[in-house]
Amino acid sequence: MKTTLTARNQVSIPKALCDQLDLKPGFRIDWEISGNKLVGRPLPEKAWTQLIGSRKKGPDLVERLLKTRTEDRQYEARKMA
C-alpha cells in the first residue's frame, strides 16, 4: 500500500490497515526510525488506565524493598566487622 505525504507533512492511513488494527479517529501513533524504515505503532487509548490496580494482587513492592535494604545493611555490617 502506498500513500502520499501532504504539504503539511500528513499521511493518510489506508482504510484496510485501520480496519485490521482497529484504529479510530483520534488514536495516537508513536513514530520512530528503524534503520531505513519509518515505523508507526498505535498507542493504547489512555494507556495509564490499564495500569490501575495491576499490582494490587501482586507482591507488596515496598515491603520487598525494605526487606532487601535491611539485608543489604546486615551484609555491609558483617563486611565491616
Beta strands, then each sheet from edge to edge (+ up, - down):
strand 1: 29-34
strand 2: 37-42
sheet 1: 1+ 2-
end
